[in-house]
């Protein structure tokens, strides 16, 4: 217990010190929200990765999908690394940084407003972000309850409030730069922690080969295997089609999430793009791949305590059950690992929510004249508001909120992915095309929550994104275009000349 407490105190103390350190670089709205657009490659990459993976992944998703698909769930982590990190950085990183800097925007709704010359689109986008980021923020706390119950004899309420207060302090003090620095520290802890935990868990099962043998010998009469022997240790698992839906949602979905794309706004230079691409991909392979790989062995820890009275599995209890036999020092590392994952995601979400509501909804709509100091004040006050609201939801989650948590990724990415991605590359996107994506993204995921026309809410989210990517260009081709002079002026930002060394570009000889 002493070891666990010491690790927690060191962790919390470090987070607060970073907040005070970064305070001097958060004196303007641009500095507070974007770190002055001067965030280096390693900080950018770790900020992206730690915002991507929270306790929801480590405890909830790893346990649930590892139980359902066995070792094949590792494909989810690899999909996150390749599609959600590598390709996302290559396709969106540079263009996002250039265009958002040219348009002088700090949030995704503000991008929509200026890119498509519509204040109404900006306001609606900020409302969508507000509605679906808050329940997602509340869901971040869920993965902590069972782990803290396993490691400490303290109530979940105390854990949630402590984490919220500490996150609030360093975000309010230092803004994005404090978040980025802490993300780097927290990401390092996550990298070390997941490797140590996987090694310890497999060692307890007799090593990797022995654990795989045990997994392959599980009875094939489990309904999900459809009678396939060794299904939980197979290449594509028990249900490849639904597994693909999970990969699409958790990988492609990041392309349309405001708190993820926001990381590209703050990148400092070309070097940061190249290095960040490599580092974020490596980070995702280790952390996300490691989480799902670990979860794939969940059925080896099958005990009666994992089941509800009606016989259904409590997925959130699987990973804590796997970790309960670890030595105290490793349990302490796991607690700090999950806290790191949760606090990094939480800080990113509340900063995105507060800045979006302030800059895209309140400024110019409710408060007409808002100088820089007022903007900073409003953002800091709203950070407190969002943290308090998320804590209330996490402690007393009503049924509809619990359902909403599961579809928040699908609704946000389904609505925003297509107009943002196409808006970076194609002049032909129209306002009607943007509205079509908003309606499809929110409409499909929310209606499915009530009518269940798609069995899995995760598959519904994946469908919403794909429909948005198809509908937006189709509608744009048959609806009135934006003025050509307007779009040409915006896309001119890609054509400005820059000087680069020979090692970056090989000049043609006459």
C-alpha positions in Angstrom: 0.0 0.0 0.0 2.9 2.4 0.8 4.4 1.8 -2.6 1.1 2.5 -4.4 0.6 5.7 -2.4 4.1 7.0 -3.0 3.8 6.3 -6.8 0.5 8.2 -6.8 1.8 11.2 -4.9 4.9 11.5 -7.2 2.6 11.3 -10.2 0.2 14.0 -8.9 3.0 16.2 -7.8 4.7 16.1 -11.2 1.4 17.0 -13.0 0.9 20.1 -10.8 4.5 21.3 -11.2 4.1 21.1 -15.0 1.0 23.2 -14.8 2.9 25.9 -12.9 5.8 25.7 -15.3 3.6 26.1 -18.4 1.7 29.0 -16.9 4.1 31.6 -18.3 3.4 30.3 -21.9 -0.4 30.6 -21.6 -0.9 34.4 -21.6 -3.0 34.7 -24.7 -5.9 32.7 -26.2 -3.7 31.3 -29.0 -1.0 30.3 -26.5 -3.6 28.7 -24.1 -5.5 26.8 -26.8 -2.8 25.9 -29.3 0.5 26.3 -27.4 1.4 29.3 -29.6 1.4 26.8 -32.6 5.0 25.9 -31.5 4.6 22.4 -30.2 7.5 20.1 -31.2 7.4 16.6 -32.7 7.6 14.5 -29.6 5.1 16.5 -27.6 2.7 16.6 -30.6 3.0 12.8 -31.1 2.5 11.9 -27.5 -0.3 14.4 -27.1 -2.0 12.7 -30.1 -1.4 9.2 -28.7 -2.4 9.8 -25.1 -5.6 11.6 -26.2 -6.4 8.6 -28.3 -6.1 5.9 -25.7 -7.8 6.2 -22.3 -8.9 3.9 -19.5 -11.9 3.1 -21.8 -9.5 1.3 -24.1 -7.3 -0.3 -21.4 -10.1 -1.6 -19.2 -13.3 -1.5 -21.2 -12.5 -2.1 -24.9 -9.5 -4.5 -24.3 -11.6 -6.6 -21.9 -14.7 -6.6 -24.1 -13.2 -7.3 -27.5 -10.5 -9.5 -26.1 -13.2 -11.7 -24.6 -15.2 -11.7 -27.8 -12.4 -12.1 -30.4 -9.5 -13.6 -28.5 -6.0 -12.8 -29.8 -7.5 -11.4 -33.1 -8.5 -8.3 -31.1 -4.8 -7.3 -31.5 -5.9 -6.3 -35.1 -7.8 -3.4 -33.5 -4.6 -2.0 -32.0 -2.7 -2.5 -35.3 -5.5 -0.7 -37.1 -5.3 2.1 -34.6 -1.6 2.4 -35.3 -1.7 2.2 -39.1 -5.1 3.9 -40.0 -5.7 5.9 -36.9 -2.1 7.3 -36.5 0.2 6.7 -39.4 -2.2 7.4 -42.3 -4.0 10.1 -40.3 -0.8 12.1 -39.9 0.3 11.6 -43.5 -3.1 12.6 -45.0 -4.2 15.3 -42.6 -1.2 16.6 -40.5 0.5 19.0 -42.9 -2.7 20.3 -44.7 -4.5 20.8 -41.4 -1.6 22.9 -40.0 -1.3 25.0 -43.1 -5.0 25.7 -43.7 -6.0 26.3 -40.0 -3.1 28.7 -39.6 -4.1 30.5 -42.8 -7.7 30.8 -41.7 -6.6 31.7 -38.1 -8.9 29.1 -36.5 -8.3 27.3 -33.2 -11.2 24.8 -33.2 -12.9 22.4 -35.6 -16.3 24.3 -35.6 -14.4 27.6 -36.3 -12.7 25.8 -39.3 -16.1 24.8 -40.6 -17.4 28.4 -40.2 -14.5 30.0 -42.1 -13.9 27.2 -44.7 -17.6 27.1 -45.7 -18.3 30.8 -45.0 -21.2 30.1 -42.6 -21.7 31.1 -39.0 -24.7 28.8 -38.7 -22.6 25.8 -39.6 -20.0 26.9 -37.0 -22.7 27.2 -34.3 -24.3 23.9 -35.1 -20.9 22.1 -35.2 -20.1 23.6 -31.7 -23.4 22.3 -30.4 -22.7 18.8 -31.8 -19.3 18.8 -30.2 -20.7 20.0 -26.8 -23.5 17.3 -26.8 -21.3 14.4 -27.6 -18.0 15.4 -25.9 -19.5 15.7 -22.5 -20.7 12.1 -22.1 -17.5 10.9 -23.7 -15.6 12.8 -21.0 -17.7 11.2 -18.3 -17.0 7.7 -19.7 -13.3 8.3 -19.2 -13.8 7.8 -15.5 -15.5 4.4 -15.8 -12.3 2.4 -16.3 -10.9 3.6 -13.0 -13.6 2.3 -10.6 -12.7 -1.4 -10.6 -9.0 -0.9 -10.6 -9.1 1.4 -7.6 -11.4 -1.0 -5.9 -8.9 -3.7 -6.5 -5.8 -1.7 -5.4 -7.1 0.7 -2.7 -9.9 0.6 -0.1 -11.2 4.0 -1.2 -14.5 4.9 -2.7 -14.8 5.4 -6.5 -16.3 8.9 -5.8 -13.0 10.0 -4.1 -11.0 8.7 -7.0 -13.1 10.5 -9.6 -13.2 13.8 -7.8 -9.4 13.7 -7.1 -8.6 13.0 -10.7 -10.9 15.8 -11.9 -9.5 18.4 -9.5 -5.9 17.6 -10.4 -6.6 17.6 -14.2 -8.5 20.9 -13.8 -5.6 22.5 -12.0 -2.9 21.9 -14.5 -5.1 22.6 -17.6 -6.4 25.9 -16.1 -2.8 26.9 -15.2 -0.9 26.0 -18.4 -3.5 25.3 -21.1 -2.4 23.3 -24.1 1.3 23.4 -23.4 0.8 22.0 -19.8 -1.4 19.3 -21.4 1.2 18.5 -24.0 4.1 18.2 -21.5 2.0 16.1 -19.1 0.9 14.0 -22.1 4.6 13.2 -22.8 5.2 12.2 -19.2 2.0 10.2 -19.0 2.7 8.6 -22.4 6.1 7.4 -21.2 4.5 5.8 -18.2 1.9 4.1 -20.5 4.7 2.7 -22.7 6.7 1.3 -19.8 3.6 0.1 -17.9 1.9 -1.8 -20.7 5.1 -3.7 -21.5 5.7 -4.6 -17.9 2.1 -5.7 -17.3 2.0 -7.9 -20.5 5.2 -9.6 -19.4 3.9 -10.2 -15.9 0.5 -11.5 -16.9 1.9 -13.9 -19.5 4.6 -15.1 -17.0 1.8 -16.0 -14.7 0.3 -18.3 -17.4 3.6 -20.1 -18.0 4.9 -17.8 -20.8 3.5 -16.7 -24.2 3.5 -20.0 -25.9 1.8 -21.8 -23.0 -0.8 -19.0 -22.7 -1.6 -19.3 -26.5 -1.8 -23.1 -26.1 -4.3 -22.7 -23.2 -6.3 -20.2 -25.3 -6.4 -22.6 -28.3 -7.7 -25.4 -26.1 -10.7 -23.6 -24.8 -14.0 -25.4 -25.5 -15.4 -24.8 -29.0 -19.0 -25.1 -27.8 -19.0 -21.4 -26.7 -21.7 -19.8 -28.9 -19.5 -17.0 -30.2 -17.0 -19.5 -31.8 -19.7 -21.1 -34.0 -18.0 -24.4 -33.2 -14.6 -23.5 -34.5 -11.9 -25.2 -32.5 -9.1 -22.9 -31.3 -11.1 -19.8 -32.5 -9.8 -17.5 -29.7 -6.2 -18.1 -30.8 -6.8 -17.9 -34.5 -5.7 -15.2 -37.0 -9.1 -13.5 -37.6 -10.9 -14.7 -34.4 -14.5 -15.6 -33.9 -16.3 -12.9 -35.9 -14.2 -11.1 -38.6 -17.0 -8.9 -39.9 -17.8 -7.3 -36.5 -14.1 -7.1 -35.7 -13.7 -5.0 -38.9 -16.4 -2.6 -37.7 -14.5 -2.1 -34.4 -11.3 -1.4 -36.4 -13.0 1.2 -38.6 -14.7 3.0 -35.8 -11.7 3.1 -33.4 -9.2 3.9 -36.2 -10.9 6.0 -38.9 -13.0 7.7 -36.2 -10.0 9.7 -34.9 -9.9 11.6 -38.2 -13.1 13.4 -37.3 -12.8 13.9 -33.5 -12.2 17.5 -32.6 -9.8 16.7 -29.7 -7.7 14.6 -32.0 -7.5 16.8 -35.1 -6.8 19.8 -32.7 -3.3 18.3 -32.2 -2.4 19.1 -35.9 -3.3 22.8 -35.4 -0.5 23.3 -32.9 2.4 21.6 -34.8 5.5 23.7 -35.1 7.3 22.7 -38.3 7.8 20.2 -41.1 10.3 18.3 -38.9 7.5 18.0 -36.3 5.2 16.4 -38.9 7.7 13.8 -40.0 9.0 12.9 -36.5 5.5 13.0 -35.1 4.2 10.6 -37.7 6.7 8.0 -36.8 6.5 8.5 -33.0 2.7 8.5 -32.8 2.6 5.3 -34.9 5.1 3.5 -32.7 3.3 4.7 -29.6 0.0 3.3 -30.9 1.5 -0.1 -31.8 2.9 -0.5 -28.2 0.0 1.0 -26.2 -3.1 0.1 -28.3 -1.7 -3.1 -29.7 -0.5 -4.1 -26.2 -3.9 -3.4 -24.6 -5.8 -5.5 -27.1 -3.2 -8.2 -27.1 -3.4 -8.4 -23.3 -7.2 -8.4 -23.5 -7.1 -11.4 -25.9 -6.0 -13.6 -23.0 -9.0 -12.6 -20.9 -10.8 -15.9 -21.1 -7.9 -17.6 -19.3 -9.0 -15.7 -16.2 -12.6 -16.7 -16.4 -14.1 -16.8 -12.8 -17.7 -16.6 -11.5 -17.1 -13.0 -10.3 -17.1 -11.9 -13.9 -20.8 -12.7 -14.4 -23.9 -10.8 -13.4 -26.9 -12.8 -11.9 -28.5 -13.0 -15.4 -25.3 -14.8 -16.7 -24.0 -11.9 -18.8 -20.4 -11.0 -18.6 -19.2 -7.8 -16.9 -16.6 -6.8 -19.5 -15.2 -4.0 -17.3 -14.2 -6.6 -14.7 -12.1 -8.7 -17.0 -8.9 -6.7 -17.1 -8.9 -5.9 -13.3 -9.4 -9.7 -12.7 -6.3 -10.4 -14.9 -4.2 -7.8 -12.9 -5.4 -8.7 -9.4 -2.6 -11.4 -8.9 0.2 -9.1 -9.8 2.8 -7.9 -7.3 2.0 -4.7 -5.4 4.7 -2.7 -7.3 3.2 -3.7 -10.7 -0.3 -2.9 -9.4 0.9 0.5 -8.5 2.4 0.9 -12.0 -1.0 -0.2 -13.5 -2.9 2.4 -11.4 -0.5 5.2 -12.5 -0.8 3.8 -16.1 -4.6 4.0 -16.2 -4.6 7.4 -14.4 -2.1 8.6 -17.1 -4.3 7.4 -19.9 -7.5 8.9 -18.3 -6.1 12.2 -17.3 -4.4 12.9 -20.6 -7.7 12.1 -22.5 -9.7 14.1 -20.0 -7.5 17.2 -20.2 -7.7 17.1 -24.0 -11.5 16.7 -24.0 -12.2 19.5 -21.5 -9.8 21.9 -23.2 -11.5 21.2 -26.6 -15.0 21.5 -25.1 -14.3 24.8 -23.3 -12.5 26.5 -26.2 -15.1 25.4 -28.7 -18.0 26.7 -26.7 -16.2 30.0 -25.9 -14.7 30.8 -29.3 -17.4 29.3 -31.6 -20.7 29.9 -29.7 -20.4 32.5 -26.9 -18.0 34.9 -28.8 -19.9 36.9 -31.3 -23.2 35.2 -30.6 -23.9 35.9 -27.0 -21.0 38.2 -26.1 -20.5 40.5 -29.1 -17.2 42.2 -28.0 -14.8 39.7 -26.3 -11.2 40.7 -26.0 -8.4 38.2 -25.5 -8.5 38.4 -21.7 -12.2 37.8 -21.6 -11.8 34.8 -23.9 -9.2 33.3 -21.6 -11.4 33.9 -18.6 -14.4 32.3 -20.2 -12.3 29.2 -21.3 -11.0 28.7 -17.8 -14.4 29.1 -16.2 -15.9 26.6 -18.7 -13.1 24.1 -18.1 -14.3 24.0 -14.5 -17.9 23.7 -15.6 -17.1 20.8 -18.0 -15.1 19.0 -15.4 -17.9 19.4 -12.8 -20.5 18.3 -15.3 -18.5 15.2 -16.3 -18.0 14.3 -12.7 -21.7 14.5 -12.0 -22.5 12.3 -15.0 -19.8 9.8 -14.0 -21.1 9.5 -10.5 -24.8 9.4 -11.3 -25.0 8.1 -14.9 -28.6 8.0 -16.1 -29.5 5.2 -18.6 -29.6 7.4 -21.7 -26.3 8.9 -20.9 -24.8 5.5 -20.6 -26.1 4.7 -24.1 -24.9 8.0 -25.4 -21.3 7.3 -24.3 -21.2 4.3 -26.6 -22.3 6.4 -29.7 -20.4 9.6 -29.0 -17.4 8.6 -31.2 -19.7 7.5 -34.0 -21.8 10.7 -33.9 -18.8 13.1 -33.8 -16.7 11.3 -36.4 -19.8 10.6 -38.6 -20.7 14.3 -38.6 -17.3 15.9 -38.9 -15.0 13.5 -40.7 -16.2 14.0 -44.3 -16.5 17.8 -44.3 -13.2 18.3 -42.6 -11.2 15.8 -44.7 -12.7 16.8 -48.0 -12.5 20.5 -47.0 -8.7 20.2 -46.8 -8.4 18.7 -50.4 -11.4 19.6 -52.5 -12.7 23.1 -53.4 -16.0 21.6 -54.5 -17.5 20.8 -51.0 -20.7 22.8 -50.6 -22.6 23.9 -47.5 -25.3 21.4 -48.4 -22.7 18.7 -48.4 -21.6 19.7 -44.9 -25.2 19.7 -43.7 -25.8 16.2 -45.2 -22.8 14.8 -43.3 -24.0 16.4 -40.0 -27.5 14.9 -40.5 -26.2 11.5 -41.4 -23.6 11.3 -38.7 -25.8 12.3 -35.8 -29.0 10.9 -37.3 -27.7 7.3 -37.9 -26.0 6.9 -34.5 -28.8 8.5 -32.4 -31.7 6.8 -34.2 -29.9 3.5 -33.9 -29.8 4.0 -30.2 -33.6 3.9 -30.1 -34.5 1.6 -33.0 -31.6 -0.8 -33.0 -31.6 -1.4 -36.8 -27.9 -2.1 -36.5 -27.2 -4.5 -33.7 -23.9 -3.1 -32.6 -23.6 0.7 -31.8 -20.0 0.4 -32.8 -20.9 -0.8 -36.3 -23.5 1.9 -36.4 -20.8 4.5 -35.8 -18.6 2.9 -38.6 -21.6 3.0 -41.0 -22.3 6.7 -40.1 -18.7 7.6 -41.1 -18.8 5.7 -44.3 -22.2 7.1 -45.3 -20.9 10.6 -44.6 -17.8 10.0 -46.8 -20.2 9.0 -49.6 -23.0 11.5 -49.1 -20.9 14.6 -48.8 -19.4 14.5 -52.3 -22.6 13.3 -53.9 -24.6 16.2 -52.4 -21.8 18.7 -53.2 -21.9 17.7 -56.9 -25.6 18.6 -57.3 -25.9 21.7 -55.0 -24.8 25.3 -55.4 -21.1 25.8 -55.1 -19.3 28.3 -53.0 -17.9 31.3 -54.9 -14.8 30.3 -56.9 -12.9 33.4 -55.8 -13.6 32.4 -52.2 -12.3 28.8 -52.4 -9.4 29.8 -54.6 -8.2 32.3 -52.1 -8.4 29.7 -49.3 -6.5 27.0 -51.3 -3.9 29.5 -52.2 -2.4 28.8 -48.8 -1.0 25.6 -50.1 0.9 27.3 -53.0 3.0 29.7 -51.1 6.8 29.1 -51.7 9.1 28.1 -48.9 12.9 27.5 -48.9 14.0 24.0 -47.8 17.5 22.4 -47.7 18.6 19.9 -50.4 18.1 17.0 -48.1 14.4 17.7 -48.0 13.9 18.3 -51.7 16.1 17.3 -54.7 16.3 20.2 -57.2 16.1 19.3 -60.9 19.3 20.0 -62.9 18.9 21.8 -66.2 
